[in-house]
Amino acid sequence: MRTMKKAQLFGGLIVCILFAFSFKAGANVRIKDATQLAGIPDEQVVGYGLIVGLNGTGDGNKSVFTVNSIVSMLEKFGVTVPASDVKVENVAAVIVTAQIQAFTPVGTKMDVMVSSLSDASSLEGGQLLMTPLRGQDGNVYAVAQGPVSIGGFNIEAGAGNVIRRNHSTVGRIPDGAIIRRQPAGELTNNDMFKLSLHNPDFQSATNIVNHINFLYQMKLASALDSREIVVKIPPQYSKNHVAFIAEIGNMEVTLDKLARVVINERTGTVIIGGKVIIDEVAIAHGNLQVEISAKYGVSQPMSFGQGQSVVVPEIETIVKDKEARLFAMRKSSTVSDIASALNELGVTPRDIVAIFQALKKAGALNAELVIM
């Protein structure tokens, strides 16, 4: 019986164990994997466009802004058409989005996403017309155009019969936009640059600063706070900033890991960090299962009686109380001890969520509990 319980939980806990031990405390990490250059953000762009060539799956005539967009577009081509005569079954209004990476030169192609803005049922087979993409400052950074790929289909056979694969009202245009304006950003400023930690931590920032200063035998780096680090470029790299940044990025340093347990209640996923410590505590966990089922019988009157046949429901309730086993954990239990204890209890991943929340309330969990 115990073997079956362990096997049942094996799939849920193995993720926790592998995650914890693949990021052991004291593991060396490259600086470029733990940080990013600060002050050089990517540019998010957005635009409004029209997709044409749909096979009757576009917006209906009730989409006023789609009709107005078609009329306005035709006027620019010298064609005047009353809005009442425009049919939009083969046209869909969409929002086009993309993200331009820093230092992307003019003329570079990039992918864009298109999303239906109205009541189109599918963008399959459509073609996006030329659409300018603007940044937050209002400037046009790229222009998008091209055939839409949705990676699926949406077939309606009538009478409520629908065959659908993937999400057919959102598509992608590979290399569908051309960069017309390079995003602003400077690699260095006054022979300095900033590094920003992905996971802010004072000890990790200190370790990076000490490592850089030790290797170059001069004070080049200093930590502004738990996230940002300022690095000066030494004289020998004054004409080659890129080489120095690349050299810094490939350095391996020891980062401090936070004791953290991440719980996703919707999926029952639990990730336990390697530094999680549990104080001496006894754990017992049981399940109360209630099953309610309804069966329907027919009550008929006696022969030649005056009554009528009546459907009578018969409600059956079954209550099962799973035995709770008590398991004691010693002080300073490690991740492997936690995994073994939960295996002994034979709990499911969703039970683990409840257990860790209770451990935190009891003050026995010496870690940050993050609930998603």
C-alpha positions as CSV (number, residue, x, y, z in Angstrom):
1,M,0.0,0.0,0.0
2,R,2.8,2.4,0.8
3,T,4.5,1.6,-2.5
4,M,1.3,2.6,-4.3
5,K,1.1,5.9,-2.4
6,K,4.7,6.7,-3.2
7,A,4.2,6.0,-6.9
8,Q,1.1,8.2,-7.0
9,L,3.1,11.2,-5.7
10,F,6.3,10.5,-7.5
11,G,5.4,12.5,-10.6
12,G,4.3,15.5,-8.5
13,L,7.3,15.6,-6.2
14,I,10.1,14.8,-8.7
15,V,9.7,18.3,-10.1
16,C,10.2,19.8,-6.7
17,I,13.3,17.7,-6.0
18,L,15.0,18.3,-9.4
19,F,14.4,22.0,-9.3
20,A,15.8,22.3,-5.8
21,F,19.0,20.4,-6.4
22,S,19.7,21.8,-9.9
23,F,20.1,25.2,-8.2
24,K,22.2,24.3,-5.2
25,A,23.3,26.9,-2.9
26,G,26.8,28.2,-3.8
27,A,26.5,27.2,-7.5
28,N,28.4,29.4,-9.9
29,V,26.4,31.4,-12.4
30,R,27.6,33.6,-15.3
31,I,26.9,37.3,-14.7
32,K,25.1,37.7,-18.1
33,D,22.7,34.9,-17.0
34,A,21.9,36.6,-13.7
35,T,21.8,40.2,-14.9
36,Q,20.9,42.4,-17.8
37,L,22.2,45.8,-19.0
38,A,20.1,48.5,-17.4
39,G,18.8,51.5,-19.2
40,I,18.5,49.7,-22.5
41,P,14.9,48.6,-22.7
42,D,13.2,46.9,-25.7
43,E,10.7,49.0,-27.5
44,Q,7.1,47.7,-27.5
45,V,5.1,48.8,-30.6
46,V,1.5,48.6,-31.5
47,G,-0.7,49.4,-34.5
48,Y,-4.2,49.1,-35.9
49,G,-4.7,47.3,-39.2
50,L,-7.0,45.4,-41.5
51,I,-6.7,41.8,-42.6
52,V,-8.3,41.0,-46.0
53,G,-8.9,37.9,-48.0
54,L,-10.8,36.0,-45.4
55,N,-13.3,33.3,-46.5
56,G,-16.4,34.8,-44.9
57,T,-14.9,34.6,-41.4
58,G,-14.3,38.4,-40.9
59,D,-16.2,41.0,-39.0
60,G,-19.9,41.5,-39.6
61,N,-21.5,44.8,-40.7
62,K,-22.2,45.6,-37.1
63,S,-18.5,46.4,-36.6
64,V,-18.8,50.1,-37.3
65,F,-15.1,50.9,-37.0
66,T,-14.2,48.1,-39.5
67,V,-16.6,49.6,-42.0
68,N,-15.3,53.1,-41.4
69,S,-11.7,51.9,-41.8
70,I,-12.5,50.3,-45.2
71,V,-14.2,53.5,-46.4
72,S,-11.2,55.6,-45.2
73,M,-8.7,53.2,-46.9
74,L,-10.6,53.2,-50.2
75,E,-10.8,57.1,-50.2
76,K,-7.0,57.2,-50.0
77,F,-6.9,55.1,-53.2
78,G,-9.3,57.5,-54.9
79,V,-12.4,55.3,-54.5
80,T,-15.5,56.7,-52.8
81,V,-18.0,54.1,-51.5
82,P,-20.9,54.8,-49.1
83,A,-20.6,53.0,-45.8
84,S,-23.9,51.3,-46.3
85,D,-22.6,49.5,-49.4
86,V,-19.6,48.0,-47.7
87,K,-19.6,44.3,-46.7
88,V,-17.0,43.2,-44.3
89,E,-17.4,39.4,-44.2
90,N,-13.9,39.0,-45.7
91,V,-12.2,41.7,-43.7
92,A,-11.2,41.8,-40.0
93,A,-9.9,44.7,-37.9
94,V,-6.9,43.7,-35.9
95,I,-4.4,45.0,-33.4
96,V,-0.8,44.4,-34.4
97,T,1.9,44.1,-31.7
98,A,5.6,43.5,-31.6
99,Q,8.7,44.1,-29.4
100,I,11.9,45.6,-31.0
101,Q,15.1,44.6,-29.2
102,A,17.6,47.2,-28.3
103,F,20.2,48.2,-30.9
104,T,18.1,46.6,-33.8
105,P,19.3,48.4,-36.9
106,V,17.0,49.9,-39.5
107,G,15.9,47.4,-42.2
108,T,15.9,44.4,-39.9
109,K,12.8,42.1,-40.2
110,M,10.9,40.9,-37.2
111,D,7.8,38.8,-36.4
112,V,4.5,40.4,-35.4
113,M,1.4,39.2,-33.7
114,V,-2.1,40.1,-34.9
115,S,-5.2,39.8,-32.8
116,S,-8.8,40.2,-33.8
117,L,-10.4,43.4,-32.5
118,S,-14.1,42.6,-33.3
119,D,-16.2,39.5,-34.0
120,A,-14.2,37.7,-36.7
121,S,-14.4,34.0,-36.3
122,S,-11.1,33.2,-37.9
123,L,-8.1,34.9,-39.4
124,E,-7.1,31.9,-41.5
125,G,-5.8,32.7,-45.0
126,G,-5.9,36.5,-44.4
127,Q,-3.4,39.1,-45.5
128,L,-2.4,42.1,-43.3
129,L,-2.4,45.4,-45.2
130,M,0.5,47.8,-44.5
131,T,0.3,48.8,-40.9
132,P,2.5,51.4,-39.1
133,L,3.7,50.3,-35.6
134,R,4.2,53.1,-33.1
135,G,6.0,53.2,-29.8
136,Q,5.0,54.9,-26.6
137,D,6.4,58.2,-27.8
138,G,4.2,58.1,-30.8
139,N,6.9,57.6,-33.4
140,V,6.7,54.9,-36.1
141,Y,9.3,52.3,-35.5
142,A,8.3,49.6,-38.0
143,V,5.8,48.8,-40.7
144,A,4.0,45.4,-40.9
145,Q,2.4,43.6,-43.8
146,G,2.1,40.0,-45.0
147,P,0.1,36.7,-44.8
148,V,-1.1,35.6,-41.4
149,S,-0.3,32.2,-40.0
150,I,-2.6,30.9,-37.3
151,G,-1.2,27.4,-37.0
152,G,-4.7,25.8,-37.0
153,F,-8.2,26.1,-38.4
154,N,-11.8,26.8,-37.5
155,I,-14.5,24.9,-39.5
156,E,-18.2,25.3,-38.9
157,A,-20.3,22.6,-40.6
158,G,-23.7,24.0,-39.5
159,A,-26.2,22.7,-36.9
160,G,-23.7,23.6,-34.2
161,N,-21.0,21.3,-35.6
162,V,-17.6,23.0,-35.1
163,I,-14.1,21.6,-35.6
164,R,-11.4,23.9,-34.2
165,R,-7.7,23.6,-33.8
166,N,-5.7,26.2,-31.9
167,H,-6.9,29.8,-31.4
168,S,-8.0,31.0,-34.8
169,T,-8.5,34.7,-34.0
170,V,-4.8,35.3,-33.1
171,G,-2.1,34.9,-35.6
172,R,1.6,35.5,-36.4
173,I,3.4,37.0,-39.4
174,P,7.0,35.7,-39.5
175,D,9.3,38.5,-40.6
176,G,6.2,40.5,-41.2
177,A,7.6,43.9,-40.2
178,I,10.6,46.0,-41.2
179,I,12.3,48.3,-38.7
180,R,12.1,51.9,-39.9
181,R,13.6,53.6,-36.8
182,Q,16.2,52.3,-34.3
183,P,15.1,52.4,-30.7
184,A,17.0,54.9,-28.6
185,G,19.6,53.6,-26.1
186,E,23.2,54.0,-25.1
187,L,25.4,51.1,-24.3
188,T,27.6,53.1,-22.0
189,N,27.4,56.6,-20.4
190,N,30.6,58.4,-19.3
191,D,32.6,55.2,-19.7
192,M,30.2,53.4,-17.3
193,F,27.3,50.9,-17.6
194,K,24.8,49.4,-15.2
195,L,23.9,45.8,-14.6
196,S,20.5,44.9,-13.2
197,L,20.0,41.7,-11.3
198,H,17.0,39.5,-12.4
199,N,16.5,38.5,-8.7
200,P,17.4,41.5,-6.5
201,D,19.6,40.4,-3.5
202,F,22.1,42.4,-1.5
203,Q,24.5,39.5,-1.0
204,S,24.4,38.6,-4.7
205,A,25.1,42.2,-5.7
206,T,28.0,42.3,-3.3
207,N,29.5,39.0,-4.6
208,I,29.4,40.4,-8.2
209,V,31.1,43.6,-7.2
210,N,33.8,41.9,-5.2
211,H,34.5,39.4,-7.9
212,I,34.9,42.1,-10.6
213,N,37.1,44.3,-8.4
214,F,39.3,41.3,-7.4
215,L,39.9,40.1,-10.9
216,Y,40.9,43.6,-12.3
217,Q,42.7,44.6,-9.0
218,M,41.0,48.0,-9.1
219,K,37.7,49.4,-7.9
220,L,35.6,49.2,-11.1
221,A,32.2,48.0,-9.7
222,S,30.0,49.3,-6.9
223,A,26.4,48.3,-5.9
224,L,23.8,51.0,-5.8
225,D,21.2,48.8,-4.1
226,S,20.1,45.2,-4.2
227,R,19.4,45.3,-7.9
228,E,21.7,47.8,-9.7
229,I,25.5,47.6,-10.1
230,V,27.6,50.3,-11.7
231,V,30.7,49.2,-13.6
232,K,33.4,51.6,-14.8
233,I,35.3,50.7,-18.0
234,P,39.1,50.4,-17.4
235,P,41.5,52.4,-19.6
236,Q,42.6,49.4,-21.6
237,Y,39.1,49.0,-22.9
238,S,38.3,52.6,-23.5
239,K,38.1,52.0,-27.3
240,N,36.4,48.6,-27.0
241,H,33.5,48.8,-24.6
242,V,31.8,45.7,-26.2
243,A,34.7,43.4,-25.5
244,F,34.8,44.5,-21.8
245,I,31.0,44.0,-21.4
246,A,31.4,40.6,-23.0
247,E,34.2,39.7,-20.6
248,I,32.2,40.8,-17.6
249,G,29.2,38.7,-18.8
250,N,31.2,35.5,-19.0
251,M,32.5,35.7,-15.5
252,E,31.1,33.1,-13.1
253,V,30.1,34.3,-9.6
254,T,28.4,32.7,-6.6
255,L,24.9,34.0,-6.1
256,D,22.9,33.8,-2.9
257,K,19.6,31.9,-3.3
258,L,16.5,32.9,-1.4
259,A,14.6,30.3,0.6
260,R,11.3,30.2,-1.3
261,V,8.4,27.9,-1.9
262,V,6.3,28.7,-4.9
263,I,2.7,27.4,-5.1
264,N,0.3,27.6,-8.0
265,E,-3.1,26.7,-6.4
266,R,-4.9,26.5,-9.8
267,T,-2.7,23.7,-11.1
268,G,-1.5,22.2,-7.8
269,T,2.2,22.8,-8.7
270,V,4.6,23.2,-5.8
271,I,8.3,24.2,-6.3
272,I,10.6,24.0,-3.3
273,G,13.9,25.9,-3.3
274,G,17.1,24.3,-2.1
275,K,17.5,26.5,1.0
276,V,14.1,25.8,2.4
277,I,14.3,24.8,6.1
278,I,11.5,23.4,8.2
279,D,11.7,23.5,12.0
280,E,10.8,20.5,14.2
281,V,7.2,19.8,13.6
282,A,4.7,16.9,13.4
283,I,2.5,16.6,10.3
284,A,-0.8,14.7,9.9
285,H,-3.0,15.1,6.9
286,G,-6.2,13.3,6.1
287,N,-8.9,13.7,3.5
288,L,-12.6,13.9,3.8
289,Q,-14.4,12.7,0.6
290,V,-18.1,13.2,0.2
291,E,-19.9,11.5,-2.8
292,I,-23.6,12.4,-3.5
293,S,-25.3,10.5,-6.2
294,A,-28.9,10.6,-7.4
295,K,-30.9,7.6,-8.8
296,Y,-34.3,8.0,-10.3
297,G,-37.2,5.5,-9.8
298,V,-40.8,5.6,-10.9
299,S,-43.7,5.4,-8.5
300,Q,-46.8,3.9,-10.2
301,P,-50.4,3.9,-8.8
302,M,-52.2,0.7,-8.1
303,S,-54.1,-1.0,-11.0
304,F,-57.2,0.9,-12.0
305,G,-56.2,3.6,-9.5
306,Q,-56.8,7.3,-9.9
307,G,-53.2,8.4,-9.5
308,Q,-50.4,9.1,-12.0
309,S,-46.9,7.8,-12.5
310,V,-44.3,10.0,-10.7
311,V,-40.5,10.1,-11.1
312,V,-39.0,9.9,-7.6
313,P,-35.3,10.8,-7.0
314,E,-33.3,8.6,-4.6
315,I,-30.4,10.5,-3.1
316,E,-27.4,8.4,-1.8
317,T,-24.6,10.0,0.2
318,I,-21.3,8.3,0.9
319,V,-18.7,9.8,3.3
320,K,-15.2,8.5,3.3
321,D,-12.7,9.7,5.8
322,K,-9.1,8.8,4.9
323,E,-6.9,7.9,7.8
324,A,-4.4,10.6,8.8
325,R,-0.9,9.4,9.5
326,L,1.3,11.4,11.9
327,F,4.9,12.1,10.7
328,A,7.5,13.9,12.7
329,M,10.1,16.0,11.1
330,R,13.4,16.9,12.9
331,K,14.7,20.4,13.1
332,S,16.5,21.9,10.1
333,S,14.9,19.4,7.7
334,T,16.2,19.7,4.1
335,V,14.4,19.4,0.8
336,S,15.0,15.7,0.6
337,D,13.6,15.2,4.1
338,I,10.5,17.2,3.1
339,A,10.1,15.1,0.0
340,S,10.5,11.8,1.9
341,A,8.0,13.0,4.6
342,L,5.4,13.9,2.0
343,N,5.9,10.6,0.2
344,E,5.4,8.8,3.5
345,L,2.1,10.6,4.0
346,G,1.0,9.6,0.5
347,V,-0.4,13.1,-0.3
348,T,-1.2,14.5,-3.7
349,P,0.3,17.7,-5.0
350,R,-2.9,19.6,-4.1
351,D,-2.5,18.3,-0.5
352,I,1.0,19.6,-0.5
353,V,-0.3,23.1,-1.1
354,A,-2.5,22.9,2.0
355,I,0.4,21.5,4.1
356,F,2.8,24.2,3.2
357,Q,0.3,26.9,3.9
358,A,-0.4,25.4,7.3
359,L,3.4,25.1,8.0
360,K,3.8,28.8,7.2
361,K,0.9,29.7,9.6
362,A,2.5,27.5,12.3
363,G,5.8,29.3,12.0
364,A,7.7,26.1,11.1
365,L,8.5,27.1,7.5
366,N,11.6,29.2,7.3
367,A,11.1,30.4,3.8
368,E,9.1,32.9,1.7
369,L,5.8,31.4,0.6
370,V,4.8,32.7,-2.9
371,I,1.2,31.8,-4.0
372,M,0.5,32.4,-7.7
